[in-house]
């Protein structure tokens, strides 16, 4: 599922834009130009492979579901047939 399509179709947003080259290219440009503190994108860019996520900024935007401590380590079921929706992912400390 592409995030733009998810935001438009499932969440009803109508003003969804895409970055030229994508968030990965944007993150790379920020690091190369040492501009991460000025990024419009905050936190971690989660990907759906073994990389799991790439930190773009130092911002932590989620909390642990168990203790409430700020945390952006995302976990998910290792069972590939699990049907839990994207918006029901878990963040744990």
Legacy VTK file of the C-alpha trace (Angstrom):
# vtk DataFile Version 3.0
C-alpha trace
ASCII
DATASET POLYDATA
POINTS 93 float
0.000 0.000 0.000
1.371 3.380 -0.997
0.930 5.958 1.746
-0.493 8.616 -0.598
-3.230 6.257 -1.767
-3.924 5.176 1.820
-4.270 8.797 2.975
-6.623 9.627 0.106
-8.730 6.469 -0.066
-8.873 5.308 3.541
-8.461 8.537 5.509
-10.179 11.029 3.188
-7.314 13.484 2.660
-7.510 15.397 -0.622
-4.351 17.550 -0.583
-1.713 14.788 -0.712
1.570 15.580 -2.455
4.612 13.477 -3.268
8.283 14.359 -2.971
10.372 14.248 -6.132
12.602 11.206 -5.671
10.654 10.163 -2.574
11.344 10.470 1.141
14.516 8.371 0.882
16.073 10.899 -1.547
14.829 13.776 0.627
16.442 12.217 3.714
19.717 11.674 1.863
19.746 15.303 0.689
19.114 16.520 4.268
22.053 14.499 5.601
24.396 15.586 2.793
23.563 19.263 3.339
23.408 18.897 7.157
19.842 20.198 7.229
18.113 17.508 9.316
17.092 20.085 11.967
15.196 21.994 9.254
13.296 19.007 7.846
9.573 19.277 7.273
9.370 15.495 7.663
9.727 14.498 11.328
10.763 11.234 12.911
11.346 7.897 11.218
10.503 6.841 7.684
9.173 3.293 8.039
9.740 0.897 5.174
8.242 -2.495 4.575
11.323 -4.672 4.334
14.132 -5.757 6.663
15.384 -2.153 7.065
12.232 -1.415 9.111
12.904 2.324 9.327
15.347 5.120 8.642
15.623 7.998 11.087
15.169 11.321 9.295
15.121 13.610 12.359
15.633 13.188 16.104
11.912 13.725 16.753
10.100 10.860 18.491
6.402 11.062 17.665
4.956 7.934 19.287
4.734 6.372 22.739
5.264 2.863 24.002
1.927 1.045 24.201
3.013 -0.636 27.450
4.547 2.173 29.554
3.828 5.437 27.692
7.496 6.436 27.292
8.265 8.308 24.039
9.347 5.623 21.588
9.392 5.096 17.843
10.547 1.504 17.643
7.831 -0.181 15.608
7.163 -3.882 15.734
4.728 -6.034 13.915
3.745 -9.628 13.688
6.345 -11.786 11.922
3.531 -13.886 10.483
3.251 -12.789 6.820
-0.370 -13.960 6.665
-1.386 -11.736 9.608
-4.157 -9.385 8.466
-3.636 -6.639 11.065
-4.117 -3.286 9.276
-1.305 -0.747 8.877
-2.917 1.691 11.332
-2.914 -0.984 14.047
0.877 -1.398 14.217
2.470 -1.388 17.665
5.208 0.801 19.121
7.165 -0.727 22.002
10.054 0.363 24.216
LINES 1 94
93 0 1 2 3 4 5 6 7 8 9 10 11 12 13 14 15 16 17 18 19 20 21 22 23 24 25 26 27 28 29 30 31 32 33 34 35 36 37 38 39 40 41 42 43 44 45 46 47 48 49 50 51 52 53 54 55 56 57 58 59 60 61 62 63 64 65 66 67 68 69 70 71 72 73 74 75 76 77 78 79 80 81 82 83 84 85 86 87 88 89 90 91 92
